Amino acid sequence: MATIDMKATGEKIRMYIKNSKMKIAEVQAAFGFNSPQAIYKWMRGDSMPTIDNFVILADIFGVDIGDIVAVSRK
């Protein structure tokens, strides 16, 4: 069964942010968040973005959602 690997997905989000040279505040502004806490939780793999937010992330980084989500098969 396939599941989302939250830790690996968080690492990919962190990598895309780093490679884009965007500051966390810029990513936060793209989502209209009042604080960056959700983004930090995503990067740690403590929580996942909603599907809407995955679409925004993919658009920001110019990739497909599948490039961001890490899948684990057990």
C-alpha positions as CSV (number, residue, x, y, z in Angstrom):
1,M,0.0,0.0,0.0
2,A,1.3,3.4,-0.9
3,T,1.4,6.2,1.7
4,I,2.9,9.7,1.9
5,D,6.3,9.7,3.5
6,M,5.8,12.9,5.6
7,K,9.5,13.3,6.6
8,A,10.8,12.8,3.0
9,T,8.1,15.1,1.6
10,G,9.1,17.8,4.2
11,E,12.7,17.4,3.1
12,K,11.7,17.9,-0.6
13,I,9.7,21.1,0.4
14,R,12.8,22.4,2.3
15,M,15.0,21.6,-0.8
16,Y,12.7,23.4,-3.2
17,I,12.5,26.4,-1.0
18,K,16.3,26.4,-0.6
19,N,16.9,25.9,-4.4
20,S,14.5,28.6,-5.3
21,K,16.5,31.0,-3.0
22,M,13.1,32.2,-1.6
23,K,13.0,33.3,2.0
24,I,10.5,31.7,4.3
25,A,8.7,35.1,4.6
26,E,8.3,35.1,0.8
27,V,6.8,31.6,0.8
28,Q,4.6,32.7,3.8
29,A,3.4,35.7,1.8
30,A,2.5,33.5,-1.2
31,F,0.1,31.6,1.0
32,G,-1.2,34.7,2.8
33,F,-0.3,33.1,6.2
34,N,0.1,35.4,9.2
35,S,3.0,33.3,10.5
36,P,5.5,30.8,9.0
37,Q,4.7,28.0,11.5
38,A,2.7,25.9,9.0
39,I,5.6,26.1,6.5
40,Y,8.1,25.0,9.2
41,K,5.8,22.1,10.2
42,W,5.7,21.0,6.5
43,M,9.5,21.1,6.2
44,R,9.9,19.0,9.4
45,G,7.3,16.5,8.2
46,D,5.1,17.2,11.2
47,S,2.2,18.0,9.0
48,M,1.3,18.1,5.3
49,P,0.0,20.9,3.2
50,T,-3.6,20.6,2.1
51,I,-4.1,19.7,-1.6
52,D,-4.8,23.3,-2.4
53,N,-1.5,24.3,-0.8
54,F,0.3,21.5,-2.7
55,V,-1.0,23.1,-5.9
56,I,0.4,26.5,-4.8
57,L,3.8,25.0,-3.9
58,A,4.0,23.2,-7.2
59,D,3.1,26.4,-9.0
60,I,5.7,28.5,-7.0
61,F,8.5,26.0,-7.8
62,G,7.4,25.2,-11.4
63,V,7.1,21.4,-10.7
64,D,4.3,18.8,-10.6
65,I,2.8,17.9,-7.2
66,G,4.2,14.4,-7.7
67,D,7.7,15.9,-7.6
68,I,7.1,17.3,-4.1
69,V,5.2,14.3,-2.6
70,A,7.4,11.4,-1.5
71,V,5.6,8.1,-1.6
72,S,6.4,5.1,0.5
73,R,5.2,1.6,-0.5
74,K,4.9,-1.1,2.1
